[in-house]
Amino acid sequence: MDSGHLRQLDATHIWHPCTQQKDHEVLPPIPIERGEGSYLIDIEGRRYIDAVSSWWVNLFGHNHPRLNLALKAQLGKVAHHIFAGFTHEPGIELGHRLTKLAPAGLSKVFYTDNGSSAVEAALKMSFQFWQQSGYPHKTKFLSLTEAYHGETIGALSVGGCDLYRRVYKPLLQEGYQVQGPDCYRCPFGLHRDSCQAQCFAHLEQTVQRHHDSIAGIIVEPLIQAAAGMRIYPAVYLKKLRDICDRYRIHYIADEIAVGFGRTGKMFANNHADVSPDLLCLSKGITGGYMPLAVVMTTDAIYEAFYGDYQELKAFLHSHSYTGNPLACALAVEVLNIFEQEDILATLPERMQTLSYRAGEFEALPHVGEFRQLGMVAAVEMVEEKNNKSPYPWQARMGLEVYRRALDRGVILRPLGNIIYFMPPLTTPKGVLDEILDVAYECVTEVTGQ
Ligand SMILES: *Cc1c(COP(=O)(O)O)cnc(C)c1O
């Protein structure tokens, strides 16, 4: 099909995710034909640097020879089979290796097939654990403002991004939501590199008052990604682990976006040297090839579900594509690549490339902050720099930057007024420089400098 025909059929039939479809009248979706390392290539041969890892999933670039081979090898055996009553080597090997790699104590692995469904499973596990462990009043979850945990009803219930949940509010489960860290606009006037997470007091007060009814606390460790790559210090997680222990509450870590090296360490919790009770992983787990997710948990939680069938304690939760062997085989190869190519050791140099122009960005009159952790960085555009007032959302400043960057061959999908970089971990230095050059030009143009 030629490009015109494809675009016409897309406009007629396809409802794209997280999109006001009317925007397509001026900016239609671009038909991609193939990928090549850092690049996506459209059917007319135009190349775009994928600076957002295709919505935070791609780890090692597109069309990766080793991942392609791993997928083909598994495809020659079996593409999918039922995972209840049956099991398979890629799923077993992946589970085993994840338990070696993850923060200590996470010895059990439950498969689901996307991030939101992993969050749902973790919430249900936590809830059911307390039902079966003599604490039936622990039925609620505590979450943070601006949190993002996915779009299904349960995941949205613990979300804090008003944009995604406002209309669905009558459908959502009640819980406790507390003010999360907001380091750029810190209400205590502190800095994330030197503070002691004084903002933890918000959470602490709510826990002290309501711990009897709290099953778990769910957070995105160190980076509230969908909120605009809001980065906060590791000491917050230490305090969180501590308070969860003190009040018998599960710490549920949603590392769906930040796991697998994004923060410079394998998992964000490694920065704080703490282990959650439940850990959700997805996105990068297959290198960005296929949907797969896991919930990892402890022996203690697992054992509360273990018993004779008649006790009715089992975790009766499943998805049709649970533990898909193709996805598991890819994930095993992702771990092989991490190990054999020593990916984590290659990151510091790239992290430096990503951040060395921070000062230049922050010198722009409408850039409030350039923040970075590991291989994630963000530029927050503000209308007034001295009082940090945001541009009105209706101005769609981020979208303007996006359009201009696209013309220059870089994909910089914004989050409101925030332009962020979350490139594949293997993005070459020259490509990182190009991303930053284009971002700098576009931000300068759009903010009128
Ligand atoms: C993307 C994301 C999810 C949801 O994952 P999906 O696969 O899109 O359902 C949940 N939590 C976080 C932190 C995410 O970034």
The ligand as a Gaussian input file, in Angstrom:
#p B3LYP/6-31G(d) Opt

LIG

0 1
 C        3.706000       2.337000      31.513000
 C        3.529000       2.197000      32.962000
 C        2.532000       1.366000      33.503000
 C        1.519000       0.638000      32.658000
 O        2.092000      -0.279000      31.787000
 P        1.272000      -0.708000      30.470000
 O        2.060000      -1.816000      29.889000
 O        1.242000       0.520000      29.598000
 O       -0.080000      -1.114000      30.910000
 C        2.474000       1.250000      34.862000
 N        3.336000       1.903000      35.670000
 C        4.304000       2.695000      35.184000
 C        5.247000       3.363000      36.121000
 C        4.414000       2.895000      33.811000
 O        5.345000       3.738000      33.343000

